[in-house]
Amino acid sequence: MSSTYNARSAAAYEHFMRRWSRQLSPRFVEFAGISDGECILDVGCGTGSLTRVLLDSADVKSIAAVDLADIYLESARQAIRDPRVGFKTGDATSLPFADKSFDRAFAMLVLHFVPDAKKAVSEMRRVVRSGGVVAATVWDCLGGMPAQRLFWDAAATLGIASDNVLRDFYFRPMTRPNEMRAAWSEAGLKSVEQSSITIRFEYENFSDYWFPIAAGEAALGKFALSLAPEQRAALEAAVRNVYLGGEPDGPRSFATTAWACKGIV
Ligand SMILES: C[S@@+](CC[C@H](N)C(=O)[O-])C[C@H]1O[C@@H](n2cnc3c(N)ncnc32)[C@H](O)[C@@H]1O
Protein backbone atom coordinates (compact mmCIF):
# COMPACT_ATOMS: atom_id res chain seq x y z
CA MET A 1 0.00 0.00 0.00
CA SER A 2 1.48 3.35 -0.99
CA SER A 3 -1.03 5.57 0.85
CA THR A 4 -3.24 5.62 3.94
CA TYR A 5 -5.15 8.64 2.61
CA ASN A 6 -8.89 8.37 1.91
CA ALA A 7 -10.06 10.72 -0.88
CA ARG A 8 -13.81 10.68 -1.48
CA SER A 9 -15.04 14.13 -2.49
CA ALA A 10 -13.11 17.18 -3.69
CA ALA A 11 -15.80 19.50 -2.27
CA ALA A 12 -15.54 17.91 1.17
CA TYR A 13 -11.74 18.12 0.91
CA GLU A 14 -12.06 21.88 0.39
CA HIS A 15 -13.84 22.01 3.70
CA PHE A 16 -11.71 19.46 5.48
CA MET A 17 -8.18 20.54 4.62
CA ARG A 18 -7.78 22.88 1.69
CA ARG A 19 -8.60 25.99 3.66
CA TRP A 20 -5.71 25.09 5.98
CA SER A 21 -3.35 24.11 3.18
CA ARG A 22 -4.09 27.48 1.57
CA GLN A 23 -2.69 29.14 4.69
CA LEU A 24 0.30 26.84 4.76
CA SER A 25 1.21 26.99 1.03
CA PRO A 26 2.74 30.51 0.85
CA ARG A 27 4.70 29.95 4.05
CA PHE A 28 6.01 26.62 2.73
CA VAL A 29 7.00 28.16 -0.62
CA GLU A 30 8.77 30.98 1.21
CA PHE A 31 10.73 28.35 3.17
CA ALA A 32 11.54 26.10 0.18
CA GLY A 33 12.26 28.92 -2.30
CA ILE A 34 11.32 29.22 -5.95
CA SER A 35 12.79 31.08 -8.96
CA ASP A 36 11.64 32.23 -12.38
CA GLY A 37 12.16 29.72 -15.18
CA GLU A 38 12.16 26.62 -12.97
CA CYS A 39 10.60 23.24 -13.73
CA ILE A 40 8.68 22.30 -10.58
CA LEU A 41 7.23 19.04 -9.25
CA ASP A 42 4.25 19.12 -6.87
CA VAL A 43 3.92 15.64 -5.31
CA GLY A 44 0.49 14.81 -3.85
CA CYS A 45 -1.00 18.01 -5.27
CA GLY A 46 -4.56 17.16 -4.18
CA THR A 47 -7.00 19.81 -5.41
CA GLY A 48 -4.08 22.14 -6.23
CA SER A 49 -3.71 24.66 -3.39
CA LEU A 50 0.08 24.54 -3.48
CA THR A 51 0.10 24.39 -7.30
CA ARG A 52 -1.81 27.70 -7.40
CA VAL A 53 0.59 29.39 -4.96
CA LEU A 54 3.62 28.08 -6.90
CA LEU A 55 2.22 29.68 -10.06
CA ASP A 56 1.64 32.94 -8.22
CA SER A 57 5.10 32.95 -6.61
CA ALA A 58 7.36 33.01 -9.68
CA ASP A 59 7.30 32.94 -13.46
CA VAL A 60 7.98 29.20 -13.53
CA LYS A 61 8.59 27.29 -16.75
CA SER A 62 6.41 24.30 -15.85
CA ILE A 63 4.73 22.48 -13.00
CA ALA A 64 4.09 18.75 -13.00
CA ALA A 65 1.49 17.98 -10.35
CA VAL A 66 0.85 14.36 -9.39
CA ASP A 67 -1.56 12.66 -7.04
CA LEU A 68 -3.04 9.20 -6.48
CA ALA A 69 -6.60 10.57 -6.22
CA ASP A 70 -8.20 11.15 -9.62
CA ILE A 71 -11.19 12.96 -8.09
CA TYR A 72 -8.84 15.59 -6.63
CA LEU A 73 -6.87 15.86 -9.89
CA GLU A 74 -10.08 16.45 -11.82
CA SER A 75 -11.06 19.27 -9.48
CA ALA A 76 -7.55 20.77 -9.77
CA ARG A 77 -7.70 20.59 -13.59
CA GLN A 78 -11.00 22.51 -13.55
CA ALA A 79 -9.66 25.14 -11.16
CA ILE A 80 -6.20 25.70 -12.70
CA ARG A 81 -6.17 26.11 -16.47
CA ASP A 82 -2.63 27.17 -17.21
CA PRO A 83 -0.65 25.65 -20.08
CA ARG A 84 2.44 25.45 -17.90
CA VAL A 85 0.72 23.01 -15.50
CA GLY A 86 0.27 19.31 -16.18
CA PHE A 87 -1.77 17.20 -13.75
CA LYS A 88 -1.04 13.50 -13.76
CA THR A 89 -1.99 10.40 -11.77
CA GLY A 90 1.13 9.22 -9.98
CA ASP A 91 2.49 7.58 -6.86
CA ALA A 92 5.02 9.40 -4.68
CA THR A 93 6.93 6.14 -4.16
CA SER A 94 7.28 5.52 -7.90
CA LEU A 95 7.25 8.90 -9.61
CA PRO A 96 6.41 8.72 -13.34
CA PHE A 97 9.34 10.94 -14.39
CA ALA A 98 12.90 10.49 -15.64
CA ASP A 99 15.91 11.22 -13.42
CA LYS A 100 16.87 14.89 -13.03
CA SER A 101 13.67 16.23 -14.68
CA PHE A 102 13.04 19.09 -12.23
CA ASP A 103 14.72 22.04 -10.53
CA ARG A 104 12.63 21.74 -7.38
CA ALA A 105 10.25 19.19 -5.85
CA PHE A 106 7.61 19.99 -3.25
CA ALA A 107 5.36 17.66 -1.22
CA MET A 108 2.87 19.42 1.01
CA LEU A 109 1.01 17.39 3.66
CA VAL A 110 1.62 14.14 1.83
CA LEU A 111 4.48 12.15 3.34
CA HIS A 112 2.65 11.35 6.58
CA PHE A 113 0.17 9.35 4.47
CA VAL A 114 2.89 7.35 2.74
CA PRO A 115 3.89 4.24 4.71
CA ASP A 116 7.24 4.10 2.88
CA ALA A 117 7.84 7.85 3.16
CA LYS A 118 11.62 7.42 2.80
CA LYS A 119 11.08 5.89 -0.63
CA ALA A 120 9.06 8.97 -1.59
CA VAL A 121 11.94 11.23 -0.46
CA SER A 122 14.44 9.19 -2.49
CA GLU A 123 12.10 9.40 -5.51
CA MET A 124 11.91 13.18 -5.17
CA ARG A 125 15.70 13.27 -4.99
CA ARG A 126 16.00 11.05 -8.08
CA VAL A 127 13.86 13.30 -10.27
CA VAL A 128 15.52 16.59 -9.22
CA ARG A 129 18.71 17.75 -10.96
CA SER A 130 22.00 18.18 -9.15
CA GLY A 131 21.89 21.47 -7.22
CA GLY A 132 18.06 21.42 -7.15
CA VAL A 133 15.90 21.39 -4.01
CA VAL A 134 13.70 18.71 -2.40
CA ALA A 135 11.24 20.12 0.15
CA ALA A 136 8.26 18.82 2.12
CA THR A 137 5.93 19.63 4.99
CA VAL A 138 4.00 17.27 7.25
CA TRP A 139 1.96 18.11 10.33
CA ASP A 140 3.97 18.11 13.54
CA CYS A 141 1.61 15.59 15.10
CA LEU A 142 3.33 12.80 16.98
CA GLY A 143 0.39 11.87 19.23
CA GLY A 144 -2.24 13.46 17.00
CA MET A 145 -3.26 16.78 15.47
CA PRO A 146 -5.03 19.22 17.82
CA ALA A 147 -8.27 19.63 15.84
CA GLN A 148 -8.56 15.93 15.05
CA ARG A 149 -7.85 14.67 18.55
CA LEU A 150 -11.38 15.72 19.50
CA PHE A 151 -12.61 13.03 17.16
CA TRP A 152 -10.14 10.23 17.84
CA ASP A 153 -10.00 10.75 21.60
CA ALA A 154 -13.81 10.51 21.71
CA ALA A 155 -13.73 7.36 19.54
CA ALA A 156 -11.08 5.83 21.81
CA THR A 157 -13.06 6.69 24.97
CA LEU A 158 -16.23 5.18 23.49
CA GLY A 159 -14.23 2.01 22.75
CA ILE A 160 -15.26 1.97 19.09
CA ALA A 161 -11.85 2.41 17.45
CA SER A 162 -9.35 -0.44 17.24
CA ASP A 163 -5.73 0.06 18.26
CA ASN A 164 -4.73 -0.21 14.61
CA VAL A 165 -7.07 2.60 13.58
CA LEU A 166 -5.89 4.79 16.47
CA ARG A 167 -2.22 4.03 15.79
CA ASP A 168 -2.63 5.16 12.18
CA PHE A 169 -3.79 8.54 13.41
CA TYR A 170 -1.55 9.13 16.42
CA PHE A 171 1.68 7.82 14.88
CA ARG A 172 2.31 8.77 11.28
CA PRO A 173 5.47 8.62 9.19
CA MET A 174 7.81 11.64 9.32
CA THR A 175 6.02 13.31 12.25
CA ARG A 176 8.61 12.64 14.95
CA PRO A 177 10.95 15.49 15.88
CA ASN A 178 13.94 15.42 13.51
CA GLU A 179 12.58 12.47 11.54
CA MET A 180 12.45 14.55 8.35
CA ARG A 181 15.93 15.96 8.85
CA ALA A 182 17.32 12.42 9.31
CA ALA A 183 15.44 11.10 6.24
CA TRP A 184 16.74 13.96 4.08
CA SER A 185 20.31 13.30 5.16
CA GLU A 186 19.89 9.54 4.69
CA ALA A 187 18.63 10.20 1.15
CA GLY A 188 21.95 11.95 0.46
CA LEU A 189 20.54 15.49 0.38
CA LYS A 190 22.91 18.27 1.41
CA SER A 191 22.55 21.50 3.43
CA VAL A 192 19.44 20.03 5.09
CA GLU A 193 17.31 22.56 6.97
CA GLN A 194 14.28 21.79 9.10
CA SER A 195 11.84 24.37 10.39
CA SER A 196 8.33 24.78 11.80
CA ILE A 197 5.33 26.69 10.44
CA THR A 198 2.28 27.37 12.61
CA ILE A 199 -1.18 28.13 11.23
CA ARG A 200 -4.70 28.02 12.74
CA PHE A 201 -7.54 25.60 12.07
CA GLU A 202 -10.58 27.85 12.59
CA TYR A 203 -14.17 26.63 12.65
CA GLU A 204 -17.36 28.71 12.64
CA ASN A 205 -19.27 26.17 14.70
CA PHE A 206 -19.65 22.43 15.24
CA SER A 207 -21.39 21.87 11.86
CA ASP A 208 -18.43 23.48 10.14
CA TYR A 209 -16.19 20.96 11.94
CA TRP A 210 -18.43 17.93 11.33
CA PHE A 211 -19.48 18.49 7.69
CA PRO A 212 -16.50 16.84 5.92
CA ILE A 213 -16.52 13.97 8.40
CA ALA A 214 -20.21 13.30 7.67
CA ALA A 215 -19.31 13.42 3.96
CA GLY A 216 -16.83 10.58 4.53
CA GLU A 217 -13.70 12.58 3.75
CA ALA A 218 -10.19 11.58 4.88
CA ALA A 219 -9.50 9.02 7.62
CA LEU A 220 -12.03 10.55 10.04
CA GLY A 221 -14.86 10.40 7.51
CA LYS A 222 -13.95 6.89 6.41
CA PHE A 223 -14.01 5.74 10.01
CA ALA A 224 -17.31 7.54 10.78
CA LEU A 225 -19.00 5.98 7.74
CA SER A 226 -17.75 2.52 8.73
CA LEU A 227 -19.71 2.69 12.02
CA ALA A 228 -23.24 1.41 12.66
CA PRO A 229 -25.73 4.35 12.72
CA GLU A 230 -26.13 4.26 16.51
CA GLN A 231 -22.35 4.24 17.03
CA ARG A 232 -21.95 7.12 14.59
CA ALA A 233 -24.63 9.10 16.44
CA ALA A 234 -22.90 8.41 19.78
CA LEU A 235 -19.56 9.52 18.35
CA GLU A 236 -21.03 12.71 16.89
CA ALA A 237 -22.65 13.53 20.24
CA ALA A 238 -19.39 12.90 22.10
CA VAL A 239 -17.31 14.98 19.68
CA ARG A 240 -19.89 17.79 19.83
CA ASN A 241 -19.62 17.77 23.63
CA VAL A 242 -15.86 18.13 23.49
CA TYR A 243 -16.06 20.79 20.78
CA LEU A 244 -18.53 22.82 22.85
CA GLY A 245 -16.53 22.36 26.06
CA GLY A 246 -19.42 23.73 28.12
CA GLU A 247 -19.75 26.92 26.07
CA PRO A 248 -22.39 27.76 23.41
CA ASP A 249 -21.73 26.56 19.87
CA GLY A 250 -19.54 28.96 17.90
CA PRO A 251 -16.00 29.56 16.68
CA ARG A 252 -13.06 27.48 17.85
CA SER A 253 -9.43 27.89 16.82
CA PHE A 254 -6.70 25.25 16.99
CA ALA A 255 -3.09 26.35 16.51
CA THR A 256 -1.43 23.69 14.39
CA THR A 257 2.22 23.35 13.48
CA ALA A 258 3.84 21.71 10.48
CA TRP A 259 7.40 20.49 10.11
CA ALA A 260 9.10 21.76 6.96
CA CYS A 261 12.32 20.31 5.61
CA LYS A 262 14.47 21.04 2.56
CA GLY A 263 17.77 19.85 1.16
CA ILE A 264 19.89 20.19 -1.96
CA VAL A 265 20.57 17.35 -4.40
C1 LIG B 1 -3.84 16.29 2.85
S1 LIG B 1 -3.79 16.07 1.11
C2 LIG B 1 -2.68 17.38 0.61
C3 LIG B 1 -2.95 17.83 -0.79
C4 LIG B 1 -2.22 19.10 -1.23
N1 LIG B 1 -0.78 18.91 -1.26
C5 LIG B 1 -2.62 20.20 -0.31
O1 LIG B 1 -1.82 20.53 0.57
O2 LIG B 1 -3.76 20.69 -0.40
C6 LIG B 1 -2.82 14.63 0.89
C7 LIG B 1 -2.71 14.27 -0.58
O3 LIG B 1 -1.70 13.30 -0.75
C8 LIG B 1 -2.14 12.40 -1.74
N2 LIG B 1 -1.36 11.17 -1.59
C9 LIG B 1 -1.31 10.35 -0.51
N3 LIG B 1 -0.46 9.36 -0.72
C10 LIG B 1 0.07 9.53 -1.97
C11 LIG B 1 1.01 8.82 -2.76
N4 LIG B 1 1.60 7.68 -2.33
N5 LIG B 1 1.31 9.30 -3.98
C12 LIG B 1 0.73 10.44 -4.46
N6 LIG B 1 -0.18 11.15 -3.75
C13 LIG B 1 -0.51 10.70 -2.52
C14 LIG B 1 -3.61 12.22 -1.45
O4 LIG B 1 -4.33 11.67 -2.51
C15 LIG B 1 -4.00 13.66 -1.14
O5 LIG B 1 -4.36 14.37 -2.29
The ligand as a Gaussian input file, in Angstrom:
#p B3LYP/6-31G(d) Opt

LIG

0 1
 C       -3.837000      16.286000       2.850000
 S       -3.789000      16.070000       1.114000
 C       -2.682000      17.379000       0.612000
 C       -2.952000      17.825000      -0.794000
 C       -2.222000      19.105000      -1.227000
 N       -0.783000      18.915000      -1.263000
 C       -2.619000      20.198000      -0.308000
 O       -1.817000      20.531000       0.570000
 O       -3.756000      20.689000      -0.399000
 C       -2.817000      14.632000       0.885000
 C       -2.708000      14.272000      -0.577000
 O       -1.696000      13.300000      -0.752000
 C       -2.136000      12.396000      -1.736000
 N       -1.356000      11.167000      -1.585000
 C       -1.312000      10.354000      -0.506000
 N       -0.455000       9.358000      -0.721000
 C        0.067000       9.526000      -1.967000
 C        1.008000       8.818000      -2.761000
 N        1.598000       7.685000      -2.332000
 N        1.312000       9.298000      -3.980000
 C        0.727000      10.439000      -4.458000
 N       -0.183000      11.152000      -3.749000
 C       -0.507000      10.699000      -2.518000
 C       -3.611000      12.225000      -1.446000
 O       -4.328000      11.667000      -2.515000
 C       -4.001000      13.664000      -1.144000
 O       -4.361000      14.369000      -2.294000

